[in-house]
Amino acid sequence: MRVCLLLVCAVAASVLSLGYAGASSGAASCPPREPHLLVPTSKGPRLLVRPSAASVLLCRYRGLNPQATALRLRSSRLISERAELAPIVTALNGLPTATSGFHRPMDDGSAILLRFFYAHAAVTAVRVGLTGCRTVTGPYLPLRTAVSPAGARLISKLERLLP
């Protein structure tokens, strides 16, 4: 039962966060390897992502196997159409808080990094784990999870956008 909680803590300690080097530059490109991000340390607003996002850059990263391509960029896409962007923001903000009461083995480390750009605010980075506990993290605590029907729909949508 505590496997996912331990995994969440380990992943958060190594890769989850608010942003990464270059995030404030506004450049719409994905790093070739999944970046090591800052760990969220404080509680923030109730919403994971502000609804006023002008665009989102989706960066899909491979899992840990095979080692030759581990954590490397698989695909990317910039979305700026409001009709595509709004449902992603709504789905992320609706995800439940992660708890220690679930067990989801088989996390291979694959993830999608979403960088939300705003007209008059800093970039917000959100990481969605695609397997295992499907941990979702942003700039603030609490961690969230996509292990739910709504989370599964969100991940399916993101994977369709980033084959």
For each residue, the residues with C-beta under 8 A, 3 or more apart:
1: 100 101 102 103
2: 5 6 100
3: 6 7 103 105
4: 7 8 98 100 102 103 104 132 133
5: 2 8 9 99 100
6: 2 3 9 10
7: 3 4 10 11 107 132 133 135
8: 4 5 11 12 98 133 135 143
9: 5 6 12 13
10: 6 7 13 14
11: 7 8 14 15 16 129 135
12: 8 9 15 16 39 40 135 137 143
13: 9 10 39
14: 10 11 36
15: 11 12 34 35 36 37 127
16: 11 12 37 39 40 127 135 137 143
17: 20 37 38 39 40 125 127 137 139
18: 37 38 40 124 125 138 139 140
19: 23 24 37 38 122 123 124 125 139
20: 17 23 31 35 36 37 38 125
21: 35
22: 25 27 31
23: 19 20 115 122 123 125
24: 19 122 123
25: 22
26: 117 123
27: 22
28: 55 57 78 117
29: 57 76
30: 57 59 73 76 113
31: 20 22 34 35 59 73
32: 72 73
33: 61 71 72 73
34: 15 31 59 61 71 72 73 111 113
35: 15 20 21 31 113
36: 14 15 20
37: 15 16 17 18 19 20 125 127
38: 17 18 19 20
39: 12 13 16 17
40: 12 16 17 18 44 137 138 139 140 141 143
41: 141
42: 140 141
43: 140 141 142
44: 40 138 139 140 141
45: 140
46:
47: 50 51 93
48: 92 93 95 126 136 138 140 144
49: 53 89 92 93 114 116 124 126 138
50: 47 53 89 116 118 121 124
51: 47 86 89 90 93
52: 118 119 121
53: 49 50 56 85 89 116 117 118 124
54: 80 117 118 119
55: 28 78 79 80 85 116 117
56: 53 78 79 80 85 88 114 115 116 117
57: 28 29 30 76 77 78 79 114 115 117
58: 76 77 78 79 112 113 114 158 161 162
59: 30 31 34 73 76 112 113 114 115
60: 73 74 75 76 110 111 112 158 159 162
61: 33 34 71 72 73 74 110 111 112 113
62: 69 70 71 72 73 74 110
63: 70 71 108 109 110 130 131
64: 67 70 71 108 109
65: 70 108
66: 69 70
67: 64 70
68:
69: 62 66 72
70: 62 63 64 65 66 67 109
71: 33 34 61 62 63 64 109
72: 32 33 34 61 62 69
73: 30 31 32 33 34 59 60 61 62 76
74: 60 61 62 162
75: 60 162 163
76: 29 30 57 58 59 60 73 162
77: 57 58 161 162
78: 28 55 56 57 58
79: 55 56 57 58 84 85 88 161
80: 54 55 56 85
81: 84 85
82: 85 86
83: 86
84: 79 81 87 88 161
85: 53 55 56 79 80 81 82 88 89
86: 51 82 83 89 90
87: 84 90 91 157
88: 56 79 84 85 91 92 114 154 157 158
89: 49 50 51 53 85 86 92 93 116
90: 51 86 87 93 94
91: 87 88 94 95 150 153 154 157
92: 48 49 88 89 95 114 126 128 136 138 144 154
93: 47 48 49 51 89 90
94: 90 91 150
95: 48 91 92 136 144 145 146 148 150 151 154
96: 144 145 148 151
97: 142 143 144 145
98: 4 8 133 135 136 142 143 144 145
99: 5 102 145
100: 1 2 4 5
101: 1
102: 1 4 99 133 145 147
103: 1 3 4
104: 4 107 132 133 134 147
105: 3 132
106: 131 132
107: 7 104 129 131 132 133
108: 63 64 65 131 132
109: 63 64 70 71 129 131
110: 60 61 62 63 129 130 131
111: 34 60 61 127 128 129 130
112: 58 59 60 61 127 128 130 158 159 162
113: 30 34 35 58 59 61 125 126 127 128
114: 49 56 57 58 59 88 92 125 126 127 128 158
115: 23 56 57 59 123 124 125
116: 49 50 53 55 56 89 123 124 125 126
117: 26 28 53 54 55 56 57 123
118: 50 52 53 54 121 122 123 124
119: 52 54
120:
121: 50 52 118 124
122: 19 23 24 118
123: 19 23 24 26 115 116 117 118
124: 18 19 49 50 53 115 116 118 121 138 139
125: 17 18 19 20 23 37 113 114 115 116 138 139
126: 48 49 92 113 114 116 136 137 138
127: 15 16 17 37 111 112 113 114 135 136 137 138
128: 92 111 112 113 114 134 136 146 154 155 158
129: 11 107 109 110 111 132 133 134 135 136 146
130: 63 110 111 112 134 155 159
131: 63 106 107 108 109 110 134
132: 4 7 104 105 106 107 108 129 135
133: 4 7 8 98 102 104 107 129 145 147
134: 104 128 129 130 131 145 146 147 151 155
135: 7 8 11 12 16 98 127 129 132 143 144 145 146
136: 48 92 95 98 126 127 128 129 143 144 145 146 151
137: 12 16 17 40 126 127 143 144
138: 18 40 44 48 49 92 124 125 126 127 144
139: 17 18 19 40 44 124 125
140: 18 40 42 43 44 45 48
141: 40 41 42 43 44
142: 43 97 98
143: 8 12 16 40 97 98 135 136 137
144: 48 92 95 96 97 98 135 136 137 138
145: 95 96 97 98 99 102 133 134 135 136 148 151
146: 95 128 129 134 135 136 150 151 152 154 155
147: 102 104 133 134 151 152
148: 95 96 145 151 152
149: 152 153
150: 91 94 95 146 153 154
151: 95 96 134 136 145 146 147 148 154 155
152: 146 147 148 149 155 156
153: 91 149 150 156 157
154: 88 91 92 95 128 146 150 151 157 158
155: 128 130 134 146 151 152 158 159
156: 152 153 159 160
157: 87 88 91 153 154 160 161
158: 58 60 88 112 114 128 154 155 161 162
159: 60 112 130 155 156 162 163
160: 156 157 163
161: 58 77 79 84 157 158
162: 58 60 74 75 76 77 112 158 159
163: 75 159 160
